[in-house]
Amino acid sequence: MGEIDELYEKYDFYTACYLTYQGQERKTYTFKVEKSRNKLVNIDVGSICEAFYQVEGNVIPILSFIKIRKKIVTKDKFRRDYRQSLNSDIPILTIIKPETEFDIDEYNLVKKEWKSLLKLNNASSKRDLINDKLFSDKFTLYSQIHILSQNGYSRKSIAENLGIHRNTVSRYLKIKSYSELELLDSKRRKTKLSAFRDYILDKSTNYRK
């Protein structure tokens, strides 16, 4: 029995999309749950569940809501999805648990509050200062930009929603992974004096002597 056959025998597979407080995402991902466990929790089409969040194949250790779109019932369909996942480096994540107490009214209320917060930031004369604090973590900013882009926002709309320059949006959209972002960030931290670091340290040491 091959790897694909073993996985198909052990897990139930579903396609689902993330529910964030910006709305339901357009992009769908493949998720899995052990068949023995699924008999107890009974996940079905339309179920709201929890899984780790991912964007462009980068998994973020934060639980997020997902909405089940369909169950993958044939081995051929699973085989295609599995190979596509391997080729695109997008993992098939495990469904952590079904969300039995999901409150759609509460979800819509939080979505409304989030939109109000964005409008407040955009209206503020200190918008750049506010967003510099909100997105001091470049990884958070990277995630927000790519999430909005995946949901059909234009670069101009993303810039307006996040209170940043359009060029910043373009720069982050060219980056395809967290590792690439980290590499570019480390390169930018190097200053013009970096080439003279050893010389400066040597002179400084001699001066103290």
N, C-alpha and C positions, 0 to 999 in steps of 0.2 A: 504494500500500500504506500503510495507516494505522499509527500507533504500536504498537497492540496486535499487529497482524499481524507487524510487524518484530521485536518482542520475542519473539513466539512462534516465529518462524523461527530466531532466533539462540540462544535459551536453552531448556534443559530446566527445568521448574519442579516443585518438591516442597513438600509440607506436612511440617513437622517440629516437634518439641517439644524444649525445652532439657533437658539432663541436668545438674543442679547437684548439689552435695554435700548438698543437702537432699532430693534425690530427683528423679524425673521430673516436670516441670511439666505441668499439665493443658492450659494454653493452647497452641494450635498457631499457627505462623506460616508464611508462604510464603517459600521461598528459591529462588535461581536458580543455574545453572551453565551456562557456555557449552557448546553441543552439541559443538563440536570438541574441547573439553577433556574432556567427559564420556565420549567414546569411549575415552579413555586411562585414566581413573580408574574408570569403570564404577560409578557410584553407583546403588544399588538400595534397595528397601524394606527397612528394618531396618538399613541402613548407619549407622555412627556417623561423623559428620563434625565439622569445626570451622567456626565462624562467629562473627562479633562478637555479643556479648550485647546484648539489648534488653529494655526493660521499658516498657510503655505507650507505645511508639513512640520512646522515648529510647534511642539507640544508645550503648553503653559500649565504649570501645576496649580490650576484654579478650576474648581468644578463649575460646569456651566450646564444650562438646560439644553436638551436636544429634543426635537420632535420627530418621531418615527414616520418616515414617508412610505416605505414599503419593505416587505420581507423578501430576501433573496431566496427563492424556493428551488431553483435549479442549480445543479453543480456547474453547468456551462457558464451561467451568469456569474457565479461566484469565482470561477476560474478566470474570467475576463477581468473582473474587479480586482482580484488578488494580484494578477500580473500588472495591471495598471498601477496599483498601489506600490508595487516594487519598483517599477520604472520611474515613478514620479517622486519616490521617497516620502510618500504620504502614508503614515502608519494606520493600520486598522485598530482603533482603540477599543478598549473594553467598556461596555455600559456598566457603570458603577452600581446604579440602582434606579428603579422606576420612581418617579416623583408622584406619590399618591395624593399629596396635599397641595398640588400646584393650583394656585388661585389666579385665574385669568384676569380678574378685576384688579388684583394687586399688581400683577405684571403690567397691565396697561397703565396703571397709575404711576408706576416707577418710570415707564417709558416716557410718559408725559412730563414727569419731573426732570428727566434727563434732558429733554428738548428745551425745557424752560431754562435749565442751567446753561445750555449752549447759547441760547439767545441772550441771557444775562451777560455771559462772557463776551459775546460779540458786541454788545452795546456799551460795554465798559471802556472808558478811555484808557484804562490800565490793562487792557486785554492781553498785551504781550507779556506784561509782568505776571499776570495771573497764570497764563499758559506756560510760561517758563517754569513756574513752580509746579504746575500740574504734570508737566512732561519733562521734568529734570532727568528722569530716567529715560534714556533714548530708546530702550527696549519697549517701554510702554507706548511711546509716541509711534514707533515703528508698527506696533500691533494695531493701534487705532487707525493709522493711515491705511494699512492694508485691509482691515475689516471694512472700512467705508468704501474703499475701492472695489472690493469684492461684491458689495451690495449696490453697485451701479452709480456711486457718487462720482462726479467729475472732479478734476484736480482743483478747479475753482471752488466747488462746493465743499470739498474736504478742507481746503485752506480756511474758508469762512466758518465752517463748523468748529474747527479746532483752534481758530485764532492764530494761525501761522502763515508764513509767506508761501505763495504758490511754488516758488523754487525749492523750498524745503520739502514740499509734498513730492515734487518730481524727483528730488534726490533720493528720498526714502523709498519711492516706488521702484527705483532701479536696483535696490538692494533686495536680494532674494532669500536671505536666511539670517538668523541671529549670529551665526559664526562670521558671516561676511560683514555684518554691522560691527561686530566686536573688533574685527581686524582693521576696518577702516577707521574706527574710533581711536584705536591705539596708534595708528599712523598719524592721525590729525593731532594727537597730543604731543608729538615731537615738534619742537620749536627750532628756530634758526640757530639757537645756541646749542642744540643737541650735538652738533658735530664737534663743538669745542668743550664738551662736558669734561673729558679727562684732563684737558689742559687747565680748565678753571679749577677743578678739584685739586690738582697738583699745586697750583699757585696758592690756593687757599690754605692748603696744608702747610706749605713752606712759610707762608705769612704768619700763621699761628705759632710756628716754632720760633 
